[in-house]
């Protein structure tokens, strides 16, 4: 299906088309470009204009540029504009305007991407649904997601993130959501905000862009929930609360971890609900409840929504679990890896450690007779002046007492490492790469090992090294 014709792109951006072309996709990266895509020459670490010739040779249908780059034919299919990013934003706005369906926008300090992926599964089973890729939630990710939206989409899910004040409102106005979901407010990006209330006010700016008659789905358990509720009400939205506290429209009643799943009881739609999420974690149970609230707001089939949640699995780096076999000839010689290496703050760290504490290692299968719960914890970044105390406070979490070994990565993790009991204190590494080199010494058959940290801590290098030790175990 044609996504953009030259005439439509000119009308949206005010640019000048060279040639009468049409495209069926939008790309900003020649490594993932598909035949017939519009290549957008954004300026980031490198100037995208340097790759236009390569993109056209690879089959791009046209390129969005400010000028014809060197090495590009005079008759090449181009859309010439004054500012590439502004033109991409204009394409996103035009795509939203021509869409007859409804848009769900997701933000929050923790759980945005996991919740977005739950929505992909639940909404996609019932309607033609367009969903943001990866974590495309910033100043170029949101317009790119919108510009890629097929014109016949019935639903769309847009993830909106921020690092500094003033980022969410313009993205929300671009997405113009019919339903806006805030997963939670937590101490993340405190370097740019004075306190949690400041973060809540910024997240609540998502309601500034809401379409008339919109619905706000908010976490009702937070100290900052009144800020969210007030902002949603001021925007004219109907508010649906979710959480564990009384007064929430959708209320989580109980959570049980059974193997690699979470069994949840809740109340919603004025009736008792039972659902399963195929990953352990109270935070996943709450995010799933928020997804059910969104499904209700969209008028979707509730029985299908409840059933489809069981088909969701965490994406890589966000709590994904896998069993790796150290000896391909002996399935018992395996360990379980929990990959949560994409992001971290005190709230998400607490949730991940609760999952590890509830995991069941296997005894009498490795070099060490007793299976262990092992954590590799990387730095939590952008926490502001109290970062040392926040790292140290992890030592006081009840879940930490259930762990056998805790390895720490990065100078910010030194206060935690020093506070650990000697029997629990594992290795300390200033850089993740040096710990990754010792991967064989970190794990044994029967262990359950969690790797958790902010992306900038690079503990994903430890995940990669652990994966290279073994082979995916047969289900």
C-alpha positions in Angstrom: 0.0 0.0 0.0 1.3 3.4 -0.9 2.1 5.4 2.2 3.0 8.8 0.6 2.8 10.2 -2.9 5.0 13.1 -3.9 2.0 15.3 -4.1 0.8 14.3 -0.6 4.3 14.9 0.9 4.6 18.3 -0.7 1.1 19.3 0.6 2.1 18.1 4.1 5.6 19.7 4.3 5.5 22.7 1.9 8.6 21.2 0.2 9.5 20.8 -3.5 9.3 17.4 -5.1 11.7 16.3 -7.7 10.1 13.6 -9.8 6.6 12.0 -9.4 7.3 9.3 -6.9 5.5 7.3 -4.2 6.8 5.5 -1.2 5.5 2.7 1.0 7.6 3.3 4.1 9.8 5.8 5.9 13.4 5.1 7.1 16.2 7.1 8.8 18.8 4.3 8.6 20.3 2.7 5.5 21.0 -0.5 7.5 17.3 -1.2 8.0 15.9 0.6 4.9 13.4 -1.4 2.8 12.7 -1.2 -0.9 10.5 1.7 -1.6 11.1 3.7 1.6 11.4 7.4 1.9 14.9 8.0 3.3 14.9 10.9 5.8 18.3 12.6 6.0 18.3 13.6 9.6 21.3 15.2 11.2 22.4 13.4 14.3 25.8 11.9 15.1 26.3 11.9 11.3 24.5 14.0 8.7 22.0 11.8 6.9 22.8 13.6 3.6 26.0 11.7 3.5 24.0 8.5 3.0 21.4 9.6 0.5 23.2 8.2 -2.5 23.6 4.9 -0.7 19.9 4.8 0.3 18.8 5.4 -3.3 21.2 2.7 -4.6 19.6 0.4 -2.0 16.1 1.0 -3.4 14.8 4.0 -1.5 11.8 5.4 -3.4 12.8 9.0 -2.6 14.8 11.0 -0.1 13.8 13.9 2.2 16.7 16.4 2.1 17.5 20.1 2.3 19.6 20.0 -0.9 20.8 17.5 -3.5 23.9 15.8 -1.9 27.1 15.2 -3.8 27.0 12.0 -5.8 23.2 12.1 -6.2 21.9 12.2 -9.8 20.3 15.4 -10.9 17.0 13.6 -11.6 16.9 11.6 -8.4 13.6 11.3 -6.6 13.8 13.9 -3.8 11.6 16.0 -1.5 13.6 19.2 -0.8 12.7 21.2 2.3 14.2 23.9 4.5 14.5 21.7 7.6 14.4 17.9 7.5 13.2 17.3 11.1 10.5 19.9 10.8 9.4 18.2 7.5 9.3 14.8 9.3 7.1 16.4 12.0 4.8 17.8 9.3 4.5 14.3 7.8 3.6 12.9 11.2 0.9 15.6 11.8 -0.6 14.9 8.3 -0.6 11.2 8.9 -2.4 11.7 12.2 -4.9 14.0 10.5 -5.8 11.6 7.8 -6.2 8.6 10.2 -9.8 7.8 10.9 -9.0 5.5 13.8 -7.9 6.3 17.4 -4.6 6.8 19.0 -3.3 5.6 22.4 -0.3 7.5 23.8 1.9 5.9 26.6 4.3 7.7 28.9 5.6 7.1 32.4 8.9 6.9 34.3 9.0 3.1 34.1 7.3 0.5 31.9 6.5 2.6 28.8 8.0 0.1 26.3 6.8 -3.0 28.0 3.2 -1.6 28.2 3.4 -0.5 24.6 4.3 -4.0 23.6 1.4 -5.4 25.7 -0.9 -3.1 23.8 0.6 -4.3 20.5 -0.5 -7.8 21.4 -3.9 -7.0 22.9 -5.0 -4.3 20.4 -3.5 -5.9 17.4 -5.6 -9.0 17.8 -8.8 -7.0 17.5 -8.0 -4.1 15.1 -5.5 -3.0 12.5 -3.0 -1.5 14.8 0.1 0.6 14.2 2.7 0.5 17.0 5.9 2.4 17.6 9.1 0.4 17.0 11.7 -0.1 19.8 11.8 3.0 22.0 11.0 5.6 19.4 9.6 8.0 21.9 11.7 11.2 21.5 11.7 14.4 19.2 12.3 12.3 16.1 10.9 9.0 17.2 7.3 10.2 17.7 7.0 12.0 14.3 8.7 9.0 12.6 6.2 6.6 14.1 3.3 8.8 13.0 4.7 9.3 9.5 5.0 5.5 9.1 1.3 5.0 10.1 -0.7 3.3 7.3 -3.7 5.4 6.3 -6.1 2.5 7.0 -4.9 2.0 10.7 -7.8 1.6 13.1 -5.7 2.0 16.2 -2.2 3.3 16.9 0.0 3.2 19.9 2.6 6.0 20.4 5.2 5.9 23.1 6.2 9.4 24.4 9.3 9.9 26.6 11.3 12.8 28.0 14.6 13.8 29.6 14.0 17.4 30.2 11.1 19.8 30.9 9.0 20.9 28.0 9.5 17.8 25.8 6.2 15.9 26.2 3.6 18.6 25.4 4.7 19.2 21.7 4.9 15.4 21.1 1.5 14.9 22.6 0.0 17.6 20.4 1.5 15.9 17.4 0.0 12.5 18.4 -3.3 13.9 19.5 -4.2 10.8 21.6 -7.8 9.6 22.2 -6.5 7.6 25.2 -3.4 8.7 27.2 -1.8 6.3 29.7 0.7 7.2 32.4 2.3 4.0 33.8 3.9 5.5 36.9 6.0 8.3 38.3 9.4 7.4 39.7 12.8 9.0 40.4 14.1 9.1 36.9 15.7 12.1 35.2 15.9 13.9 38.6 19.0 15.7 37.3 16.6 17.8 35.2 13.7 18.1 37.7 13.6 19.4 41.3 11.5 16.5 42.6 8.9 13.9 41.8 6.2 16.5 41.5 8.1 18.1 38.7 8.3 14.8 36.9 4.6 14.2 37.4 3.7 17.7 35.9 5.9 17.0 32.9 4.4 13.6 32.3 0.9 15.0 32.8 1.6 17.3 29.9 0.6 14.4 27.7 -3.0 15.4 28.4 -2.4 18.8 26.7 -2.6 17.1 23.3 -5.7 15.0 23.9 -8.4 14.8 21.3 -11.9 16.0 22.5 -13.7 13.4 24.6 -10.4 11.6 25.5 -9.7 9.2 28.3 -6.8 9.4 30.7 -5.6 6.1 32.3 -3.5 6.9 35.3 -1.8 5.1 38.1 -3.9 5.9 41.2 -1.5 4.5 43.8 1.1 7.4 43.7 1.7 10.3 46.0 1.7 12.3 42.7 -1.6 10.8 41.4 -3.5 14.0 42.4 -1.3 16.0 40.0 -2.0 13.6 37.2 -5.7 13.5 37.9 -6.0 17.3 38.1 -4.2 17.7 34.8 -6.4 15.2 33.0 -9.5 16.7 34.4 -8.4 20.2 33.3 -7.9 18.8 29.8 -11.5 17.6 29.8 -10.6 13.9 29.9 -12.5 11.1 31.6 -10.2 9.6 34.2 -9.7 5.8 34.8 -7.5 4.9 37.7 -5.6 1.6 38.0 -3.5 0.2 40.8 -3.8 -1.7 44.1 -5.5 1.0 46.3 -9.2 1.3 46.9 -10.9 3.8 44.7 -9.1 2.7 41.5 -11.5 1.7 38.7 -9.2 -1.2 37.9 -7.8 -2.7 41.1 -5.2 -5.4 41.4 -6.2 -7.7 44.3 -3.5 -10.4 44.3 -0.4 -11.6 42.5 1.1 -15.1 42.4 4.3 -16.1 40.6 4.0 -19.5 39.1 7.1 -20.5 37.2 7.8 -17.9 34.5 4.3 -16.4 34.8 2.3 -14.0 37.0 -1.2 -15.0 37.9 -3.3 -11.9 38.7 -6.7 -11.4 40.3 -8.3 -7.9 39.9 -11.5 -6.0 39.7 -12.5 -4.1 36.6 -15.7 -3.5 34.7 -17.4 -3.9 38.1 -16.5 -7.6 38.1 -13.7 -9.9 39.2 -11.0 -10.6 36.7 -8.4 -13.4 36.4 -5.5 -13.0 33.9 -2.0 -14.2 33.3 1.2 -12.5 32.2 3.9 -14.7 30.8 6.6 -13.1 32.9 7.0 -12.8 36.7 6.7 -9.4 38.2 4.1 -7.3 40.1 5.0 -4.3 37.9 4.0 -6.4 34.8 0.7 -7.3 36.5 0.0 -3.6 37.1 1.0 -2.6 33.5 -1.3 -5.4 32.2 -4.2 -4.0 34.3 -3.6 -0.6 32.7 -3.7 -2.2 29.3 -7.1 -3.7 30.2 -8.3 -0.3 31.2 -7.2 1.0 27.8 -9.0 -1.8 26.1 -12.2 -0.9 28.0 -11.8 2.8 27.0 -11.5 1.7 23.3 -14.6 -0.6 23.6 -12.7 -3.8 22.7 -13.7 -7.3 23.6 -12.7 -7.8 27.2 -12.5 -11.6 27.1 -10.1 -11.5 24.1 -8.1 -8.8 25.9 -7.8 -10.9 29.0 -6.7 -14.0 27.0 -4.3 -12.2 24.8 -2.2 -10.8 27.7 -0.9 -14.4 28.2 0.7 -14.1 24.8 2.9 -11.2 25.7 6.6 -11.7 26.6 9.0 -8.9 27.8 11.3 -7.6 25.0 15.1 -8.0 25.3 16.6 -5.8 27.9 13.3 -5.3 29.7 13.0 -8.4 31.9 13.2 -11.0 29.2 13.9 -14.5 30.7 15.8 -17.2 28.9 17.4 -20.5 29.8 20.9 -21.0 28.5 22.6 -24.5 28.4 26.3 -24.6 29.3 26.6 -28.1 27.9 24.6 -28.8 24.7 24.7 -32.5 25.5 23.3 -32.2 29.0 20.2 -30.0 29.4 20.6 -30.0 33.2 23.7 -27.9 32.9 21.8 -24.7 32.3 21.1 -21.4 34.0 18.4 -18.8 33.8 19.2 -15.3 32.6 16.9 -12.3 33.3 17.9 -9.5 30.8 16.8 -6.2 32.3 19.8 -4.2 31.0 18.0 -1.4 29.1 17.0 1.0 31.9 17.1 1.4 35.7 15.9 3.7 38.5 15.0 2.9 42.1 11.5 1.8 41.3 12.4 -0.5 38.4 15.4 -1.8 40.3 13.1 -2.8 43.3 10.7 -4.5 40.9 13.5 -6.5 39.2 15.0 -7.6 42.5 11.6 -8.8 43.7 11.4 -11.0 40.6 14.9 -12.4 41.2 14.1 -13.0 44.9 11.0 -15.1 43.9 13.0 -17.1 41.3 13.7 -20.8 42.0 17.3 -21.9 41.4 18.1 -25.6 40.9 20.4 -27.5 43.3 22.9 -30.3 42.6 23.4 -29.5 38.9 26.5 -27.3 38.9 29.9 -26.8 40.3 28.3 -25.3 43.4 25.8 -27.8 45.0 23.2 -25.1 45.8 21.7 -23.1 43.0 22.1 -19.3 43.5 20.2 -16.1 42.9 22.9 -13.8 41.4 22.5 -10.1 40.5 24.7 -8.0 38.3 23.6 -4.4 39.0 24.8 -1.4 36.9 24.5 2.2 37.8 21.2 4.1 37.8 21.8 7.3 35.9 20.3 10.8 36.0 19.2 10.6 39.6 20.5 14.0 40.7 22.3 15.1 43.9 20.9 12.2 46.0 22.1 9.5 43.7 24.6 8.0 46.2 21.9 7.6 48.8 19.5 6.0 46.3 22.1 3.5 45.3 23.0 2.7 48.9 19.3 2.3 49.8 19.1 -0.8 47.6 20.9 -2.7 50.3 17.9 -2.2 52.6 15.4 -3.8 50.2 13.8 -7.0 51.7 14.2 -8.7 48.4 18.0 -8.2 48.5 18.2 -10.5 51.5 17.1 -13.5 49.3 20.0 -13.1 47.0 23.2 -15.1 47.2 25.7 -12.8 45.3 25.5 -9.2 44.1 28.0 -7.9 41.6 28.2 -4.1 41.1 29.2 -2.1 38.0 30.2 1.6 38.0 31.3 4.2 40.6 27.8 5.1 41.5 27.2 1.5 42.6 30.2 1.7 45.1 27.9 2.7 48.0 25.7 -0.3 47.5 28.8 -2.6 47.2 30.3 -1.3 50.4 26.9 -1.7 52.2 26.4 -5.4 51.3 27.1 -8.1 53.8 30.5 -9.7 53.1 28.9 -13.1 52.3 26.8 -11.4 49.6 29.4 -9.0 48.2 30.4 -10.0 44.8 32.8 -8.4 42.3 33.0 -4.6 41.8 33.9 -3.3 38.4 34.2 0.3 37.3 33.3 -0.6 33.8 31.0 -3.4 32.5 33.5 -4.6 29.9 35.9 -5.8 32.6 33.1 -7.8 34.3 31.9 -9.2 31.0 35.4 -10.6 30.5 34.8 -12.7 33.7 31.4 -14.1 32.6 32.5 -17.7 33.2 33.1 -16.9 36.8 29.7 -15.2 37.4 27.4 -18.1 36.7 27.0 -21.8 37.3 24.5 -24.4 36.3 21.3 -24.1 38.3 21.7 -20.3 38.9 19.2 -17.6 38.2 21.1 -14.5 37.2 19.6 -10.9 36.8 21.5 -8.2 34.8 20.0 -4.8 35.6 21.2 -1.2 35.0 20.8 2.0 33.1 21.6 1.7 29.4 24.6 4.1 29.9 26.1 1.6 32.4 26.6 -0.8 29.5 25.7 -3.9 31.5 24.2 -5.2 28.3 27.9 -6.2 27.6 27.6 -8.7 30.5 24.3 -10.0 29.0 26.1 -10.6 25.6 29.0 -12.4 27.3 26.6 -14.6 29.3 24.7 -15.5 26.1 28.0 -16.5 24.4 28.6 -19.0 27.2 25.8 -21.3 26.2 23.0 -22.2 23.9 19.3 -21.5 24.2 17.7 -24.4 26.0 15.0 -26.4 24.4 11.5 -25.6 25.7 
